[in-house]
């Protein structure tokens, strides 16, 4: 199958279930003329209009001889969401089992257009292996613009994703509890419009309004402090407090109102670190009686009953079925937090409906490890743990469950913990879409090659090398300074070189202490220079998804700056050391070295401001300023026990906070004072 697709000069994603070649080709997509029956459903007319819009945007503006009709109809002999697409010299035929099938056929047709505008003649019969192909969209630490959300939905739908679980937390302007919604949050009316927009593209928006755990966006507000299980932690609700349910049900009811027609509501409920620890509220005593699992199920049953009373089916990360436990969750709830094939099969046999969970790729800032990598740290002596990388882990996890038919859907996450731009998750989303649609029949290397061609076009170059360089650069960035405080448990020990003492007493302690770090920074600087060169080369070409590459360039430049700060600190010590060596023999030259040290720091601070300013500018083309405050509506920022990387500051400075904590400005001030007094 893969050989056929590539022989045709195509890079179809997802790969169709069945495809065959036919003789001939269509000379140019400009010749296509859309035709529907007079009584065609409104959904099919939308699909045809959207196809026409995409054709006009995608195909070079040039005349084409003749007309080739595109006939769009329905068929009763196809699986649900399935379609048949036949491209022949005399006509193109689209048959859909339903409205979704018609829409998906049009998206495949768009991908059948070669770079020169021609289309190969072929026949496709296609349908999904998994009914629900779900992407988790996490905006807990940022808010995208409406224009971006609409473009994001269209892009997902192009790859036949049909569920968007949107973890919006405080990004909805709740009427019942206005303090919970962040300044600038989408109104309920705006979310209804986005929901209707998504449904036209056969994507249902499912609200994820966190419950039990993950709720600092609620419990940071003083009026809700009484609902905490642990008084000093804003992370978790008390499951024995009736006020917990009154508040959550208010928020969930408004989330349901904001997403009319959607089938599900996601109630979160994972990472309940504090469950059963509260003494004053009675949770500890109750957990001693029925166990933490029993306490969790008290919460789950009460919540699911409310969700179902509102006509929705509950999804949840937590509270899942446990083999042998006397505390069983409601069988109607979908468990969406496991990728273990044996567990999924057992849960299914026990009568539970489950979705396969694509393994978390990690929470590395700036970029994700898509290819094999080693989970290791320069600050620890223990051996690193090898990982297969997000592409293989995502593909194989979903494909196994799809082939075994133990799950009705898949869900692929995008945790906002480390504050990545959402487009950095798109490669993983597209990979998940591929293997959720068709579980078997190709390897990850074939898919990877096809992904780069499909997404960035035939003129793009060296993108696999670029991704490898960026993931290595992100891992180095993450391992520098103090960036692994929570999830990895490492705290970097980097500090500034010593200031000179009277009579320029000095030694090279910093370079001796950090020699391995300096060597790694030199290597990393070269690698990131290569990444920047690849990015600049592609941005000078006629490539698709230019904005994605522009985002990656800002990330690469911050990685470059991160390596430069280490190298600068080494040169700083060299400059002060050189001044120390000249103190008794040539004080004017010693002074020049001290002033050179000042210039090193000044240049570096200017570089930091420029790199960070460009990054914020590029990212904020598609998102609101992080931590936005409005007149009369200040943003309330509070850190939480999870210590999410992106939640360390209210604004975007979480990306440069560790360097700011070094105190270069104060160090420079003291060096300037020393230099002024030197002669």
Secondary structure, DSSP 4 states (H G I P E B T S, - for coil): -HHHHHHTT---SSPPSEEEEEEEEES-GGGEEEEE-TT--HHHHHHHHHHHHHHHHHS-S---SS-EEEEEEE-SSS-TT-EEEEE-SSEEEEEESSHHHHHHHHHHHHHTB-TTS-EEEEEEEE--SSSEEEEEEE-TT--B-HHHHHHHHHHHHHTT--EEEEE-TTSB--STTTTTSPTTPBPHHHHHHHHHHHHHTT-EEEEEEEESSS-HHHHTSGGGGGGBSSTT-SS-B-TT-HHHHHHHHHHHHHHHHHTTT--EEEEE----TTTT--STTSHHHHHHHHHHHHHHHHHHHHHHHHHHHTT-EEEESSS---TT-S-PPPTTSEEEEE--HHHHHHHHHTT--EEEEPPP----SSS---S-EEE--TT--SPPEEE--HHHHHHHHHHHHHHHT--SEEEE---GGG---GGGGHHHHHHHHHHHH--SS--HHHHHHHHHHHHH-TT--SHHHHHHHHHHHHHHHHHSTT--SSSS-------PPPPPBGGGB---HHHHHTHHHHHHHHHHHHHHHHHHHHHHHHHTS--S-HHHHHHHHHHHHHHHHHHHHHHHHHHHHHHHHHHHHTTTT-HHHHHHHHHHHHHHHHHHHHHHHHHHHHHHHHHTTSBPPTT--BTTB-------TT--GGGSSSSGGGGTHHHHHH-HHHHHHHHHHHHHHH-
